[in-house]
Amino acid sequence: MTTSEQAVREIAAWIRDARSIVVLTGAGVSAESGLSTFRDPEEGLWSKYDPMELATIDAFNANPELVTRWYHWRFTRAIDVEPNPGHHALAQIERLKHQHDSGFTLITQNIDGLHQRGGSSNVVEIHGTILTWRCTKTGAERPLSEIEFDQFPIPSDTGGLMRPCVVWFGEQLPESAIRASFEALSDCDLFMSIGTSATVQPAASFIEVARENGARTVEINRDPTPITDEVDLTVLGPSGLVLPEIMDALRELDGSGQ
C-alpha cells in the first residue's frame, strides 16, 4: 500500500486513463448517509428482531404483516436520508468518463436507490431495490409511489400480496443483473471496491474476475477487508471523503478545474 495522498493521485490517474471502469459498492457507502448496515443492531421497536430471520420468503409466508411493516420502516428511512458526497462523486466520475466515450458501470449491493438519487445512471442493483414491489402471484412490479401502505400486508390487484423487489436469503440474484455485472467485469480495465466487506458472494468474487481479465484493482473502505492486501491500491477511509478527493485530483489531471 502507498500513503492515502499518493494513492488518491494514482487512482485519479488510473480513472483518467481507464477505457472501462466497474465500481462495486456496499453498505458502507449508504451508512455514510445515515443508514445502518444490514448487520448493525437496530434501535427501538425492531431491535428485538434479527434481520437475517426477517429477510426470507419463509418469514414472509409465515407472517407477511410483520415483514411488510419492517420493510415499510426500512424504505421510510431510506427515503428520509440524502445521497452523500461519495454518491455525488461517483456520479461525477461517470459523467466525466462518458464525456470521453469510456465505459462506466456501477454495481451496487445496496437496495436504497441512493446512487440514482445522487446522479448515477448506469447502476446494476444485484440485490434488488426496496423502491419497487411486486405481486407474489403474477410477478407484476409497481413503483413504491403507486402503493398505498394503508394496510399490512399489502394486497395486490390479482389476489396475491405485494413484496419488495429485494433478494431475500435463499433466493437467486436477478439473472439480468448478474449477466450485466459479468459482462462489464469481462471488459473493464479498472475495478473499484467501495464500502463493502468483500465477503458476500457472488460480489466478493468480482475482483477476481476483473483481475483475471487484466484490470487494475482499487479498494476504498473504512476498515481493512479480506481483499485489502490483494488489490493494487487501497485507501482506508470513508468514501464520502476519499471519493471527492479523487474527483478533485481527476479534475486537475483532466484540466477542467471545475
C-alpha positions as CSV (number, residue, x, y, z in Angstrom):
1,M,0.0,0.0,0.0
2,T,1.0,3.6,-0.5
3,T,0.0,6.6,1.5
4,S,-3.5,7.9,1.1
5,E,-2.4,11.1,-0.7
6,Q,-0.2,9.2,-3.1
7,A,-3.0,6.6,-3.7
8,V,-5.6,9.3,-4.3
9,R,-3.5,10.8,-7.1
10,E,-2.7,7.5,-8.6
11,I,-6.3,6.3,-8.6
12,A,-7.3,9.5,-10.3
13,A,-4.7,8.9,-13.0
14,W,-6.0,5.3,-13.4
15,I,-9.6,6.6,-13.7
16,R,-8.5,9.2,-16.3
17,D,-6.7,6.5,-18.4
18,A,-9.2,3.7,-18.0
19,R,-11.1,2.5,-21.0
20,S,-13.9,0.9,-18.9
21,I,-14.5,1.1,-15.2
22,V,-16.5,-1.1,-12.9
23,V,-17.3,0.1,-9.4
24,L,-18.8,-2.2,-6.7
25,T,-20.4,-0.5,-3.7
26,G,-21.7,-1.9,-0.5
27,A,-23.5,-0.9,2.7
28,G,-20.7,1.3,3.9
29,V,-21.5,3.9,1.2
30,S,-25.1,4.1,2.4
31,A,-24.0,4.1,6.0
32,E,-22.4,7.5,5.5
33,S,-25.8,8.9,4.6
34,G,-27.1,7.7,7.9
35,L,-28.5,4.2,7.0
36,S,-27.4,1.4,9.3
37,T,-25.9,-1.6,7.6
38,F,-27.9,-4.7,7.5
39,R,-26.0,-6.4,10.3
40,D,-25.9,-3.4,12.6
41,P,-28.1,-3.7,15.7
42,E,-31.4,-1.8,15.2
43,E,-32.9,0.5,17.7
44,G,-36.5,0.9,19.1
45,L,-39.3,-1.5,18.0
46,W,-37.2,-3.6,15.6
47,S,-34.2,-4.2,18.0
48,K,-35.7,-7.5,19.1
49,Y,-35.8,-8.9,15.6
50,D,-33.0,-10.5,13.7
51,P,-32.8,-9.1,10.1
52,M,-31.4,-12.4,9.0
53,E,-34.6,-14.0,10.1
54,L,-37.0,-11.4,8.6
55,A,-35.4,-11.2,5.2
56,T,-36.6,-14.6,3.9
57,I,-39.5,-15.9,1.9
58,D,-40.3,-18.3,4.8
59,A,-40.7,-15.3,7.2
60,F,-42.9,-13.5,4.7
61,N,-45.1,-16.5,4.2
62,A,-45.4,-17.1,8.0
63,N,-46.0,-13.5,8.9
64,P,-46.5,-11.2,5.9
65,E,-47.8,-8.4,8.1
66,L,-44.6,-8.3,10.2
67,V,-42.2,-8.5,7.3
68,T,-44.2,-5.9,5.3
69,R,-44.2,-3.5,8.3
70,W,-40.4,-4.0,8.7
71,Y,-39.8,-3.1,5.0
72,H,-42.1,-0.2,5.2
73,W,-39.9,1.1,8.1
74,R,-36.8,0.4,6.1
75,F,-37.8,2.2,2.9
76,T,-39.1,5.1,5.0
77,R,-35.7,5.5,6.5
78,A,-34.0,5.2,3.1
79,I,-36.3,8.0,1.6
80,D,-35.6,10.3,4.6
81,V,-31.8,10.4,4.1
82,E,-29.9,12.1,1.3
83,P,-27.1,10.9,-1.0
84,N,-23.7,11.8,0.5
85,P,-20.6,13.3,-1.2
86,G,-19.4,9.8,-2.1
87,H,-22.6,9.2,-4.1
88,H,-22.2,12.5,-5.9
89,A,-18.5,12.0,-6.7
90,L,-19.2,8.6,-8.3
91,A,-21.9,10.3,-10.5
92,Q,-19.4,13.0,-11.5
93,I,-16.8,10.4,-12.4
94,E,-19.4,8.6,-14.5
95,R,-20.3,11.7,-16.4
96,L,-16.7,12.6,-17.0
97,K,-15.9,9.1,-18.4
98,H,-18.9,9.3,-20.6
99,Q,-17.7,12.6,-22.0
100,H,-14.6,10.8,-23.1
101,D,-16.6,7.9,-24.5
102,S,-15.4,5.5,-21.8
103,G,-17.4,2.8,-20.1
104,F,-18.6,3.1,-16.5
105,T,-20.7,0.5,-14.7
106,L,-21.7,0.9,-11.0
107,I,-22.7,-2.4,-9.4
108,T,-24.3,-2.0,-6.0
109,Q,-25.3,-4.4,-3.3
110,N,-27.5,-1.6,-1.8
111,I,-31.2,-1.6,-2.3
112,D,-32.0,2.1,-1.3
113,G,-31.7,3.9,-4.6
114,L,-29.3,6.5,-3.2
115,H,-26.9,6.1,-6.2
116,Q,-29.6,7.0,-8.6
117,R,-30.7,9.9,-6.5
118,G,-27.1,11.0,-6.3
119,G,-26.9,11.2,-10.1
120,S,-25.6,7.9,-11.2
121,S,-27.3,6.4,-14.3
122,N,-25.7,3.1,-15.2
123,V,-26.5,1.3,-12.0
124,V,-26.8,-2.5,-11.6
125,E,-28.7,-3.5,-8.4
126,I,-27.6,-7.1,-7.8
127,H,-29.6,-7.3,-4.6
128,G,-32.7,-5.6,-6.0
129,T,-34.4,-2.5,-4.8
130,I,-36.7,-1.6,-1.9
131,L,-38.3,1.1,-4.1
132,T,-40.1,-1.3,-6.3
133,W,-42.6,-4.0,-5.1
134,R,-44.1,-7.0,-7.0
135,C,-47.1,-9.3,-6.7
136,T,-46.4,-12.7,-5.3
137,K,-48.9,-14.2,-7.7
138,T,-48.1,-12.6,-11.0
139,G,-44.7,-11.0,-10.5
140,A,-46.1,-7.7,-11.8
141,E,-44.0,-4.8,-10.5
142,R,-45.1,-1.4,-9.2
143,P,-43.0,1.5,-8.0
144,L,-43.3,2.5,-4.4
145,S,-45.1,5.7,-5.3
146,E,-48.1,3.7,-6.6
147,I,-48.6,1.7,-3.5
148,E,-50.8,2.7,-0.6
149,F,-49.4,1.4,2.6
150,D,-52.7,1.7,4.4
151,Q,-52.9,-1.9,5.4
152,F,-50.4,-4.7,6.2
153,P,-49.7,-6.9,4.3
154,I,-50.4,-5.1,1.0
155,P,-52.9,-7.0,-1.3
156,S,-52.2,-7.0,-5.0
157,D,-54.9,-6.4,-7.6
158,T,-54.8,-10.0,-8.6
159,G,-55.3,-11.8,-5.3
160,G,-51.6,-12.0,-4.2
161,L,-49.6,-9.9,-1.8
162,M,-47.0,-7.2,-2.6
163,R,-43.4,-7.8,-1.6
164,P,-40.3,-5.7,-2.1
165,C,-38.2,-6.5,-5.1
166,V,-35.2,-7.3,-3.0
167,V,-33.2,-10.5,-2.9
168,W,-34.0,-12.4,0.3
169,F,-31.7,-15.0,1.8
170,G,-32.0,-18.2,-0.1
171,E,-33.2,-16.5,-3.3
172,Q,-31.4,-16.2,-6.6
173,L,-30.0,-12.9,-7.6
174,P,-31.6,-11.3,-10.6
175,E,-30.3,-13.0,-13.7
176,S,-30.2,-9.8,-15.8
177,A,-28.2,-8.0,-13.1
178,I,-25.7,-10.9,-12.8
179,R,-25.3,-11.0,-16.6
180,A,-24.8,-7.3,-16.8
181,S,-22.2,-7.4,-14.0
182,F,-20.1,-10.2,-15.5
183,E,-20.3,-8.5,-19.0
184,A,-19.0,-5.3,-17.5
185,L,-16.3,-7.1,-15.5
186,S,-15.1,-9.0,-18.5
187,D,-14.4,-5.7,-20.4
188,C,-13.1,-3.4,-17.6
189,D,-9.6,-2.3,-17.1
190,L,-10.2,-0.7,-13.7
191,F,-12.2,-2.3,-10.9
192,M,-13.0,-0.4,-7.7
193,S,-14.5,-1.9,-4.5
194,I,-16.0,0.8,-2.3
195,G,-17.7,0.4,1.1
196,T,-18.1,-3.3,1.0
197,S,-16.8,-6.1,3.3
198,A,-15.8,-8.1,0.3
199,T,-17.3,-11.3,1.9
200,V,-20.7,-11.6,0.4
201,Q,-20.9,-13.8,-2.7
202,P,-21.0,-13.5,-5.6
203,A,-19.9,-9.9,-5.3
204,A,-16.8,-10.9,-3.4
205,S,-15.6,-12.8,-6.4
206,F,-16.0,-9.9,-8.8
207,I,-12.4,-8.6,-8.1
208,E,-11.0,-12.0,-9.2
209,V,-13.0,-11.9,-12.4
210,A,-11.7,-8.4,-13.1
211,R,-8.1,-9.3,-12.2
212,E,-8.2,-12.3,-14.4
213,N,-9.2,-10.0,-17.3
214,G,-6.2,-7.8,-16.6
215,A,-7.9,-5.0,-14.7
216,R,-6.2,-2.8,-12.1
217,T,-7.9,-3.1,-8.7
218,V,-8.7,-0.5,-6.1
219,E,-10.3,-0.6,-2.6
220,I,-11.8,2.3,-0.7
221,N,-13.1,1.3,2.7
222,R,-13.1,2.5,6.3
223,D,-11.6,-0.8,7.6
224,P,-9.4,-3.5,6.1
225,T,-11.1,-6.4,4.4
226,P,-10.0,-9.7,3.0
227,I,-9.0,-8.0,-0.2
228,T,-7.1,-5.1,1.3
229,D,-3.7,-6.7,0.8
230,E,-4.6,-8.2,-2.6
231,V,-5.7,-5.1,-4.5
232,D,-3.2,-2.8,-6.4
233,L,-4.2,0.3,-4.3
234,T,-6.1,0.7,-1.1
235,V,-7.3,3.9,0.6
236,L,-8.6,3.3,4.1
237,G,-11.2,6.0,5.0
238,P,-14.8,7.0,4.4
239,S,-15.8,7.0,0.8
240,G,-17.6,10.3,1.3
241,L,-14.3,11.9,1.9
242,V,-12.0,9.9,-0.3
243,L,-14.1,9.9,-3.5
244,P,-14.4,13.7,-3.6
245,E,-10.6,14.0,-3.2
246,I,-10.2,11.6,-6.1
247,M,-12.6,13.6,-8.1
248,D,-10.7,16.8,-7.3
249,A,-7.4,15.2,-8.4
250,L,-9.1,13.9,-11.5
251,R,-10.3,17.4,-12.4
252,E,-6.8,18.6,-12.1
253,L,-5.5,15.9,-14.4
254,D,-8.3,16.4,-16.8
255,G,-7.6,20.1,-16.9
256,S,-11.2,21.1,-16.3
257,G,-10.6,22.7,-12.9
258,Q,-14.3,22.7,-12.3
